[in-house]
Amino acid sequence: MQTRYKLLTVAILLVSMTVLSGCENYAEKTHESWVAPAATPVYDDSTIFARITYAVQSDPVLQGANIEIKVTNGNVVLSGTVRNEDQITRVNMHSWIVDGVKKVDNQIALK
């Protein structure tokens, strides 16, 4: 009976080794010019600045607002003056909607 289990174990090991030896390493078959894509999209500060600026300037509710936008490594600092709380909220919203924004420091004051 024990001989049978030993033979079965040896047979399973031989089959496993045969199956595993047939596996290929596909990474070796990849062309040398292939580069792995970035894990997440990368957004540069000038693009973030341009998108926030466009959104703020094209919003009719924000007409007449004096807003300064600074972007450093995806961190946005908003400063300037507006007429009411709604304008502060809208500028903040326009900033957070833009892809690549990590943080918004809203320092806008009321006139």
C-alpha positions in Angstrom: 0.0 0.0 0.0 2.8 2.4 0.9 4.5 1.6 -2.4 1.4 2.6 -4.2 1.4 6.1 -2.5 5.1 6.5 -3.2 4.6 5.7 -6.9 1.6 8.0 -7.0 3.6 10.8 -5.4 6.5 10.3 -7.9 4.1 10.3 -10.8 2.5 13.5 -9.7 5.9 15.2 -9.3 7.0 14.0 -12.7 3.8 15.3 -14.3 4.1 18.6 -12.5 7.8 19.1 -13.6 6.9 18.3 -17.2 4.0 20.8 -17.2 6.1 23.5 -15.5 9.1 23.1 -17.8 6.8 23.9 -20.8 6.0 27.3 -19.4 7.7 30.1 -21.2 9.0 33.4 -20.0 7.1 35.9 -22.2 9.0 38.9 -20.7 12.1 37.7 -22.6 10.1 37.9 -25.9 9.2 41.5 -25.4 10.9 43.9 -27.8 13.6 46.0 -26.3 11.9 49.3 -27.2 8.9 48.5 -25.1 8.4 50.6 -22.0 5.9 49.9 -19.3 3.2 52.6 -19.2 3.0 55.0 -16.3 0.7 53.7 -13.5 -1.3 57.0 -13.4 -1.5 59.9 -15.8 0.9 62.7 -15.2 -0.4 66.3 -15.3 1.9 69.2 -15.6 1.3 72.5 -13.7 0.9 74.6 -16.8 -1.9 72.4 -18.0 -3.7 72.5 -14.6 -3.2 76.3 -14.5 -4.6 76.7 -18.0 -7.7 74.6 -17.3 -8.5 76.3 -14.1 -8.0 79.7 -15.6 -10.2 78.9 -18.6 -13.0 77.6 -16.3 -12.9 80.6 -14.1 -12.8 83.1 -16.9 -15.7 81.4 -18.8 -18.0 81.3 -15.8 -20.5 84.2 -16.0 -21.0 84.1 -12.2 -17.3 84.9 -11.7 -17.3 88.0 -14.0 -15.7 90.9 -12.1 -13.8 88.7 -9.6 -10.1 89.3 -9.1 -8.6 85.9 -8.8 -5.0 84.8 -8.9 -4.1 81.1 -9.4 -0.8 79.5 -8.6 0.0 75.8 -9.3 3.0 74.0 -7.9 3.3 70.2 -8.2 -0.5 69.9 -8.5 -1.1 72.0 -5.4 -3.3 75.0 -6.2 -3.3 78.3 -4.3 -6.2 80.6 -5.0 -6.0 84.3 -3.8 -7.7 87.6 -4.6 -11.1 89.1 -3.9 -14.7 88.3 -4.9 -18.1 89.8 -4.2 -19.8 86.9 -2.4 -19.5 83.4 -0.9 -21.0 81.8 -4.0 -18.1 83.0 -6.1 -15.6 81.6 -3.6 -17.4 78.2 -3.8 -17.5 78.3 -7.6 -13.7 79.0 -7.9 -13.0 76.2 -5.5 -15.2 73.8 -7.4 -13.6 74.8 -10.8 -10.2 74.0 -9.2 -11.1 70.6 -7.8 -12.7 69.4 -11.0 -9.4 69.7 -13.0 -7.5 66.4 -13.4 -4.1 66.4 -11.6 -5.1 68.7 -8.7 -3.9 67.3 -5.4 -4.8 70.1 -3.0 -6.5 73.5 -3.2 -5.6 76.2 -0.7 -8.4 78.8 -1.1 -7.3 82.1 0.3 -9.8 84.2 -1.6 -11.4 87.0 0.4 -14.7 88.9 0.1 -14.5 92.6 -1.0 
